[in-house]
Amino acid sequence: MSYLPLKHGLFLPPFHKVTESPTISLHRDMEIIRWADELGFDEAWVGEHHSGGFETIASPELLLAAVAERTRRIRLGTGVVSLPYHNPLMVANRIIQLDHMTQGRIIFGVGPGLLVTDARMLGIDPQQTRDRMAEALEVIVRLLRGETITHTADWFVLKDARVHFAPYQQPHPEIALASSISPSGAKAAGKYGFSMLCVAAADRAGFDALKTNWDIATQVAEANGKKMDPRGLRLVAPMHIAETREQAAKNVQFGLRDYMDYSNSVAPGRFPADGDPVAYMNEVGGGAIGTPDDAIALIERLIGRQGDFGVFLQMAHNWADWEQTRRSYELYARYVIPHFTKVNANRQASLTEMAGNAANNEAERRRAVEAQIAKYATESKKG
């Protein structure tokens, strides 16, 4: 079991059927984060995508700025800004502005960009995105720390560039590197001692790579005089829960197959085209469809694989319809989060103690009642 106080959050790529209204979908994405804030979740992350139809947020910064006005305490993460697609100075200034607008609630997640179709539209060779990410990140970190930068790359030029003002959080917001299977994210995180966002933690390949990539990050950090902090390690996995497994399986008939079909359009063969999708997701596919106990079991499996980590993020997936999705998050907040925070430990101990002494307690209660009856009878005779 983990010895760290595990935190909990949401990760919204997001996924929405191409037949849905994008207007309603965007507003529901914002509303689900507001709901998570009300329920006591610690973090919410939003992705950046530009193609494929399902993942409909082009600018996580824009959506998070709107969400910040609807929430009070939940931390907000870019999950992630695809650095090869942007001028580093523009990214640095946007993140600093968002850091001030949220009064320090922002987490700056970065990555190379996932979808080949995004890179292709921008004329970027997918083989170059990881190198571009590393180059951009180095420049952005220096800008966030207040340096004036002159830098010539084959895809951007900066001349005496500096940000307008310092970040709200000092020296800068927490920075997290996307990591799944490739070691590039782990190496970049280790170089700076930054956090890691493992976006496919429970997927077969991602699960197998968890410990390896964390070890790589730790080794690179040590070589650079840094130290990796497991509190900054975030693991992402999808789940949908209900009061019973049968109800959960019924709920996800709304969108699970659509999610699998879309995933196969990104990574062919990831999910089987036939068979029981619920059974596959639970047994092989890296998710949990069931009860709060099934959600707890998945997280404990991740703890068993990785050891300590800081935050578990549910991937938002649109498997179930709106009200069922809200209910799933509510059940998670009511039963799963308390399991890991141990907030009910004293209550449970008190109940166990009381139940274990029920017979003695009842005997004492009866004796007390009988004594009062006898006392009353004696006093009545005297009167």
N, C-alpha and C positions, 0 to 999 in steps of 0.2 A: 504493500500500500504506500501511497505517496505521503510524505511528511510535510509537504508544502500545503498551505491553505488554498485549495484549488478554486479558481474563479471560473465564471461561466459567461458565455456570450453567444452572439449570432454572427454568421458569415453569409452575407447575401451576394452571390455572384451578379444578379439573381437569375432564376429560371422562370420564364413565363411562356405559355403556349403562344404560338404565332397567330392564333385566332382571337386572342384577348385584346381588349383595348389597352394600348400603351399608357394612356392617360390614367386610367383606373389602376393599372399595375404599378405605376410609379407612386401614386398616392398611397396605395396599399403597402408598398415597401417602406415608405416613411411612417405609416401608421403602425406597422409591425415593430419598428424600432421604438416608437413611442410606447407601445404596449410592453415591450421588453424592459424599458426604463421603469415603467410603473411596477412591473413584476419583480424588479430587483436584479436583473441581469447586469453584469459588469461592463460588457463591451458589445459593440456592434460594428461590423466591418462591411464595406461595400466595394464591389469590383469595378473594373473598367474594361469594357469590350465594345467593339465597333462592327461586328459582323456575326452572322450565324442565326440572328433572329430571336433567340431565346434570352440571351443575357443583355438586358436592355438599358443598362446604365453606362453612358459614354463618359461621364465625368463624376467620379466619386466625390470630388470636392464640392461640386454644385449641390448634389443631393445631401451631403452631410451638413452643409451650411444651412439648408432648410430644416433638416432634422434637429440641428442644434437649438433652433427656436421652439421646437416642440418637446424638448426633453430637459431634464434637470441635472442628472448626475452621471448617466451612462457615458463611458468613454467611446470615442468614435474613431474608427480606423479606415484608412484608404487600403482596400484589399484587392488589388494593389494598383498603384500608379505604374503604368508600363513605361519605364524610363526611356527606352529607345525611341518612343514616339514623340518626345517633347524636348524643347530646349531646356537645359538644366536651370538657367536663371529664372525662367517662367515658373518652373515647378517649385523652386525654392521660395519665390515670392508668394505663390498661391498657398503653400503650406504654412508659411509664417502668418499670412493674413487669416487663414482658417484657425490657426493656433490662438490668435488673439480673439477672433470672433467666438470661439468656444471657451475662452478663458482657461486654456490649458487642458482641454479634454481630448485633443487630437492625438492619434498615433499615426505615424507616417510609414505605411507599408509600401514596399517597392518590389518590382520584379521585372523580368525581361519581356513580359507579354506572352500569353498562352496560345492565342489563336493564330495559326499561320495565315489565315485569311485577313486578319487585321494587318499584319506586317506586309502582306502582298499588296494591299491597297495603298500603302504608303511607300511602296517601292523598296522595301527593306528585305534583304536576304535573311531568312530565319536563322541561318547559321551564324549571323553576326549579332543577334539580339543580346546574347549573354555578355559578349565583350562590350557592346554599347552600354548595357546596364552598368557594368563595373566602372566604365569610364565616366558615365554621367553621375553615378553615385559619389565617386571621389570628389568631383567638382561641387556637387550639391552640399556635401558635408562641409567643405571648406567655406562655401557661401553662407551656410547656416551659422557657422562659427565666426562670421564677421570678416572674412578675408576678402580682399580685392583680387579678382581672378582675370588673368589673360590666358586664354587656352584656344588652340587651334586643333580641331579634329577634322576628320573627313566628312563629318555630318553636322557639325555646328562650330561656330566661332564666337568667342567672348573676348571683348577688349575692355580692360579695366572695369570689369563687371562687379557689382556689389548689390546686396539686397537693400531695400529701403530702411528697414529697422530690424532690431533683434527679435528673435522669437519670444513668445510669452513664457514658454518653458525653457529653462537654461540648463545646459548650453543650447539645447534644441529639443524638439519633441522626441519621444521614443521612436526609434527606427527599427522596422522589422523587415527581414528579407523573406520573400516567398521561397518555399522549398517543397519539392515533392519527391522526385526520384533522382534527378541529376544532382551532382554535388556542387554545382555552381552557386546556388543560394547559400549553402552551408559555408563554402569558402569565403564568400563575400561577407557573411555575418561574422565569421571568425576573425577576419582581418580587422574589423572595427570593434568586435565585442558586442555586436548588435543582436537584437532579438530575431527569432525565427518563426515563420508562419507556415506550418506544414499542412498544405491544403488537401492532401489525400492520405491522411494519417491512417485511416482504417481500410483503405483500398489495399488489395493484395500486394501490389508492388510498392505502394507508399508505406505500408505497414512494415514490410521487409526492410525498407531503406531507412526507417526512422532512426534506429540506434546508430547505423553506419554514418548517416549524415550529421547526427549530433556529435559523434566522435570526431569526424572531420572538422567540424566547426570548433570544437574544443582544442584540437591539435593546432589548427591555424591560429586561433586566438593566443595560445601559449607562445607560439613562434613570434607573434607580433606584440608581446607584452600585454595582452588583454586577457580577460576571463569571461567565459560564457556563464550567464546566470539562468538557471532553469526556470526562474519566475517569468522570463521573457519568452519561453517556449510555448507556442500555441499549437494545439492539435485540432484539426477540423474533421468532422465526420457527419454524415446525414442521418437523421432519425425522424420518426413520427410516432407519437405515443397516444394511447387512449386508455380507457378504463380496462379494456380487455384486449387480448391479441386479436380476437375475431373482429372487434370493432375497428381496430387500427388497420387490419388488412382490408376491411371494407372501405375505409376512408380513402386509402391510397389508390383505389381504383380510378379515382378522379384524374391522376396525373403521373403515376409511377411509370407506366409504359411509355408515355411521351418523353419523360426525362431520360429513360434508357435509350430510346430511339435517337434523341438529340445527342446524347453522349457517344453513341456509336457513329454519328456523323462527324464528331471531332476525333475520336479514337476508335476506328473500326474494330469490332470484335470485343469491345470492352464488356458488353452484356449480351447474353443469348437472345436471339430473336423470338424464341418460343419458350414454353415451360412456365412455371409459376414464378412470376417476378418477385413476389414477397419472399418466398422461400430462398430464392437466389440471393436477394439483398441481405437477408439475415445470415445465411450460411457462408456466402462467398463474397458478396458485393461490397462489403465494407460499411454497412449501415445497420440500423436497428428499427424494426417496425414491430411494435408490441406495446408493452406496459412500461411504467416507470422503472420497474425492476429490470426490464430488458435494456433500458437506457443505462442504468447503473452498471449492468454487466459489461456493456460495450466499453464504457469509460474505464472500468477496472481492468479490462483486457489491455487497453492502451497503457495504463499505469504499469501493468505487469511486463509489457514489452519495453517501455521507455524508462520507467522509473519516474522520478520527479519531473513534473512540468507545471507551468503556471496557469494556463487557461484552456478550458475545453470550449470549442466553438461549434455550435450546431450549424451545419450548412442548410440554408433555406433553399427549398427545392420545388415548392408548389406541387408536391405529391397529392396533397389533400386540398379540399376547397377551403374558402376563407375562414369560416367559423370553426371548422375542424382544426385548422392550422393554429388559430388563436388558442383553442382549447388545449392543443398539444403543448404549446409553450407554457400555458398556465399550469398544467400537470407537472411539467418539468420543474417549474419554480416551486410548486407546492411540495414535491416529493423527492426529486433528484438533487436539487441544490442543497436542501437540508441534510441529505445523507452524507454529502462530502464536507459541508461546513461544520457538521457535528453540533449544530445549534440545539438539537433536541436531546443531547446526551444526558443531561440531568433529568429531563422529563422521563426518558426511557428508564433510567436507573431508578427513579422514584416509583414508576409503575411496577417495575420488576420486584423491587423491595416490598411494595405493598401487596402485590399478588402472592409473593412467597410467604408472607405472614398473614394471609387473609383469615385463616382460622383463628389464630391468636388475637388478631385485631377485633374480629367479631366477638370473641369470648370476652375481651376487655370491654367492648361496647355494651354487651349485654349485662355484665357485672355492674357497670356504671349506671345503667338504666334501672336495674333491679335494686341497687343501693338507694337510688333516689326514691323509688316506690316505697321501699321499706322505711326510709326516713320520713316520708310524708305520712305513712300509716302510723308511725310512732307519734309524730307530732299531733296528728288528728286525735289520737286517744287521750293525749295529755290535755288537749283543748276541750 
